[in-house]
Amino acid sequence: MKKVFLALIAALSLSICASAQVYNPIVTAVPSLSIAPDARGGGMGDIGVATDPDVNSQYWNPAKYVFMQSDAGLSFSYTPWLRKLVTDINLAYLSGYWKFDQRQAISASLRYFSLGDITLMDQLGEPAGSAHPNELAVDAAYSRMLSEKLSASATLRFIYSDLNNGINLAGGTEMYPGAAVAADIAAYYRTPVTVQNTDGTLGLGINISNIGSKISYDQNQTSNFIPTNLRIGGSFDYPLDAYNKLSVSADLNKLLVPTQNNMTAEQYSAISPLSGIFRSFTDAPGGFSEELSEIMWSIGAEYAYNNQFFVRGGYYNESQYKGNRKYFTAGAGFKLNVFTLDAAYVISTSQSNPLDQTLRFSLSFDLFGLQNLVK
């Protein structure tokens, strides 16, 4: 039973990697933590660590919240996942923030990933019930402005993964829900930059996410790494005139998780989370060139008209030897008074990519503006 569901974890990881020619990918538990949850970032090639702050900054970089113009906001996002293959896998994401003064903010998010219904089979191949695997993460962050241009944040996260709903079949290896705790550390810098007598805004960001414990599905007999990740990026916003603005952004990502190589499951399980972070920079069997291939990059752009209508596009690239995720994204948004509706769409460069045609939707509310509107 345990092997079946650990295979499910690997399959989900590889579906997120989305490649028919995978060679030596880095596989983690709870891979749903790596899915970009909102439509704005998803429409720009899964970018967000240094883009203009928005209500969904909790996932990308919570340090951006102190630069928000509104004092409070709330957003709900929904993503039907792998919709070309199945119809009952989805990601729901709720995030919000509150600036309690001009230099400090608190924020939180709730992520629920459903893997749909799975029919369990006994050793004779007969149906033996069904399970509804799911993964859950809840977190809270504190962000503070360190200067007029620089901010930082710290996030605490609880992660829960239940892959068989407590159902263990007779004769199979017992499997249990897993739990982990993690933290994020992030920073954001923005400064005005003058180009042709027009003031633009340069943004730089870094976020090291999911630094924390490993997760076990067999009461700590073995353990698995969660997707600790380093994300760095830059963004430049340039107003074309009083009504039109163009933004261009780029992100780099690297999983801070060691490669298993030829280690046994027991040897790999014995590596501590902190040791795994440092090993992840030097343990690729192909040497430095393979280490470089573990870096994923994405570029994106956003055009805004009167800060009400938005058109977005981007491209995401991952080495063919580490997952081969390569796809274009497109998105659009509409803002009216106190709410914003965004949508994003994935266009794969490979017909065999199950991420092709993935849709994301986000609905955001300016709670401070809503309060003023009701008065």
N, C-alpha and C positions, 0 to 999 in steps of 0.2 A: 504493500500500500504506500509506504513511504517513497519507494522508488518511482511509483507512478506519479506522485504529486511533485517530487523533485524534478522529474522530467517535464512536468507541466511548467514549473518555474523556468527551466531552461528554454522550453518552447516559447514561453511568453517573452523572455529576454531576447531570443532570436527573432521573434516577430517584431519587437521594437527595433532590433537591428535591421530586420526586414531585408534579408538577402538570401538569394538562392546559391551564392558562392561564398559562403562564410568560411574564413580561415583564421583560426586562433582568436576569436572574439573574447572580450572580457565579460563574463557572465556573473551577474549579481542576483541576490534575492531582492524581493520587493521592487522589481524593475519599473513598476508603475510610477515610482517617485521621480523617474526621469522624463515622464511625459509632460510636455508643455501644456498647461491647463487652459490658457485663455486664448481668445481669438485674435487679440491685437498682436501679441508676440508670435502666435502661430502664423499669422498672415505675413510676417516679415522674416520668415525662415527660422523660426524658433529663436528669436533674439529678444533680449530685454535687460541685460545687466547694466547697461549705461544709457538706455533710451530715456526720453522725457518721462518723468514719474507719472504713474497712473494707479488706479485702485488695486490692480493685480500685481503690484511690485513685490508683494510678499514672497512669491515664488522666485522672481528674478533677482531682486536686490532690495530688501526692506529698508536699507539706508536712504532710499530715495523719498520715503514718505515725508520727511521733514521739509522737503521742497514743494510739496503739494500746495496749491492755492486754496483749495477747500479744506476745512478742518476735519471732515469726516466723510467716509464713503463706504459703499458695500457693493459687491459684485458676485454674480452667480454665473458659472460657466459649465457647459455640457459638451462632451465629445463622444459620439458613437465610435468605438475603437474597432479597427479591422473590419469595417463594415462590408468590404468586398467578400469576406470569408464567412462571417457570422453576424447575427442580428442582435445578440443579447449581451455583448461586452461593451461597457461604457464607463466613462469617467465623469464624476460630478465634483465640482470644486466651488467652494464658498470662501470668499476673502473679504476683509474689511480693515479699516484703520481709523484712528482718532488722534488728531494733534491736540494735545491738552495745553500746549503753549506754542510759541513761535519757534522753539528750538528742540522740542521733544515730541515723540509720537509712539503710540503702541499699536500693534496690529496683530491679526490672527487669521488663520485659515483652516479649513476642514476639507480633506480630500478623501473621496470614497471611490474605489475602483472595483467594479463588479465584473467577474469573469463568466457570468451567466450560469446556466444549469448544466451540470455534468452527471451523466449516468455512471454509477459505480458498478463494476463487474466483479464477481467472485472468481475463485480459481478455476471454476468450470466454464467460465465465460458467460454465466447467467447474470441478468440484472439483479443488483443487490441494493437498490435504493439510489438516491440522487443527492448531490451536494451543490451548494451555491458558494463557490470560492469567492473571497473578497479580500481587499486590502484597504486599510484605513490609516490615515495620518492626520493628526491635529497638532498645530503649533501656535506659538505666540512669540512676538518679537518686540524689542525695544530699540528705537533708533534715536540718535541725538546728533545735532549739528555741532561739529567741533570748531568750525570757523564759518565765515560767510560763504565759503566755497566747498567745504569738505564736511561729510557726515559719515557716521558709522552705525552699525547695528549688530545685535546679537539675537539669535533665535533659538528657542528650545522646542523639540519635537518629540511626540510619542507616536510610535509606529506599531501597527497591529496587522498581522497577516494570518488569515484562517483559510486554509486550502482544502479542508475536508469536512468542516462543520462538526468535528468531533466524532465522525463515523470511521471506525477502524474495522475492517473486514477480518473474519476469522482466518488464521493462517498467514496474514500479512503483517508487515512491520508496522508497529503502532506509530502514529503521527499526530502531532498536537499543534494547536495554534502557536505562532511565534510572536514575540514582542521585542521591541528595541527602543532605545532613546538616542536622540542625536541633537546636534547643535549646528547652527550656521554662523559664520562670521563674515560680514560684508562691509564694504566702504564705497562711497560715491563722491565724485568730484565734478563740479561743473563751474565753468567760467565763461564770460563773454569773450568772443573773438570777432574782431572787426575785419570784414572782407569787402572791399570796394565801397567803403564808407557805410556799410550796413552791419549792424551788430548781430552776429549769430551766437550760438551757444555750443560749446564743446563739453561733452560729458564723458567721463571715464569711470568704469566700475569694476569691482572684483567681488566675487562671492564664493566662499568655500563652504559647501553645503553637505549635510548628512555626516558630520564628524561624530561618530558615536559607537555604540556597542554593535556587535554582530547579532544575528538572529538565528535561533535554533528551532527546528521542528521536531526534535526527538529528545526534549528535556536535557539539552546541553551535552549530549553524547558527541554531536558534531555541530558546527556552526557555519553560517554563511555571511559573507560581506554584504552590507547594504551599499547602495550606489553613492559613495562619497565622491564629490565632484568639485573640480576647480573650474570656475567660469570667469573670464576676463573679457572686457570689451570696450569699445568706444563708440560715440555717436556725435553727429554734428547736425544741429538744427539751423536752417538758414531761411529767414523770411524773404520771399521774392518781392513782395510788396505788402500793403496793409492787409490784404485778404488771403494771400497765398503763402504757404510755407512748405519747405521740403526738408526732410530729415533722411540722413543716410547713417547706417549703423553696421557694426561687425562684432561678432562674438567668437571666442575660442573656448573650447571645452576639453577637459581631460578627466577621465575617471581615475580617482586616486585609490585604485583597487589592484592588488597584485595579480599577475598572470599565474595560472595554476601550473603551466609547463608540464613536467613529468612527475610532479609530486602526487602522492596518494591523497585520497580525500582526508585522511586523518592528519597528514602533514600540513595540508592546506588549511584545515580547520584550526590547527594549533597556532597559526600566525595571528598576532594581536592586531586590533584595528589600527593603532598608531604605527606599529611596525609595517603594516600593509601599506599605509600612506607613503612612507619613505621608500619602500621596496618598489612601489608602482612606477618610480622614475628610472629604475635601473634594471628591471628584471625581465624585459622582453627578450625572448630567445634569439631574435634577429638583431639584437644590439641597438645602437642609437637610431638607425633608420627605422626600425620597427617602433621604437619609442615615439618618434615623430609621427608615425602613421596612426598612433592612438589619439592624436589631437584632432578633434572635430571642429570645423569652422563653418560659419554661416554669415551671410550678408543680407541686408534688407533695406528697404526704403519706404517712406510714408509721405504722401502728399495730403496736405490739409487745406481746405478752403473755408475761410472764416471760422476756423476751429469748430466746424459743424459737420462737414462732410470729409471723409477720409478714404483714400485708396492706398493699398499696400501691396508690396511684393517682396519676394526674397528667395534665397537659395540655401539649402543645407547640404553639407558634404561630409561624408565619413569614408575612410579608406575601405577599399573592397576587401581587405584582409581583416578588418575589425568590425564588419557589419554591413558595409556597402549601402548605408542609407544615403541616397542622393535624390533630392527632389526639389522642385520649385513650389513656392506657395503664393497664394493670392488672397487678398482680403479687402474688406470694405467696412466702414463704420458710419454711423449717423448719430449725432448728438443733438438733443432737443431739451432745452431748459435743464432739468435735473437728472435726466437719464441718458445713457449711451448704449446703443445696440451695435455689436460687432460680429462679424462672421469671417471665417477663414477656410481655405480649401487647399488640399495637397495635390500636386500634380507630379507624379513620379516620373523619373527619367527611365525607369525600367518597367516593362509591362508585368513582370513577375513580382513586383513589390506590393505586398499586401497593404501598405500604408496609402497606396494610391486612392484618391477620392475621399480621404479623411476630411470630415467637416468638424468645425468648432464653432460654438456660439457663446457669446458673453453678453450679459445684461448688467449694466452698472448704474448705481444711483449715487448722486451727490447728496448725502444726508443733510449736510449743513444748508445747502441750497433748498432742499425740500422743506426743512424746518422754517426757513424764511418765507417760502412760498405759501405755507399753510397759515402763517401768522396773519 
